[in-house]
């Protein structure tokens, strides 16, 4: 019987079955999971495993075999849902790192809205882990990470526009997590 996907080990195994061929995406995912471990004190003890599991799975929608809409948070959430993953895990993957902003740019807001977004220390910590980790697993501060994304994606692209609009929301989540960690 496979491990539950909302456990760090079960999530890591699923991520490792899909992401290593993607090179830097796999390096990024491993580092985001490690950062989530470091940030776990920012969430209640009962939610720490879910934080780490969601970090392992946040980018599985990039796996070519899972691509449907081409919007990785939605494709990842739909895949997890098809596997019977816990609803909260599915919703965290769907809404990681301001996905609502990119969904709007891609005309996928209604599809993403199927998954309710929570405003919680857990989602903040997931955003923190992703938004302080570079594309190949580097440790970045928030502004460096956002600037790196804006350079990597051309102005006018869905990602560039979405990240530009999401920057205040993402920055606030990072700051709330830092405060919870006493940084």
Secondary structure, DSSP 4 states (H G I P E B T S, - for coil): -PPPTTSHHHHHHHHHHHSGGGTHHHHHHHHHHHHHHHHGGGS-GGGHHHHHHHHHHTTGGGSGGG-SSS-HHHHHHHHHHHTT--HHHHHHHHHGGGHHHHHHHHT-HHHHHTSPPP-SHHHHHHHHHHTTB-TTS-B--HHHHHHHHHHHS-TTSHHHHHHHHHHHHHHHHHHHHHHHTT-
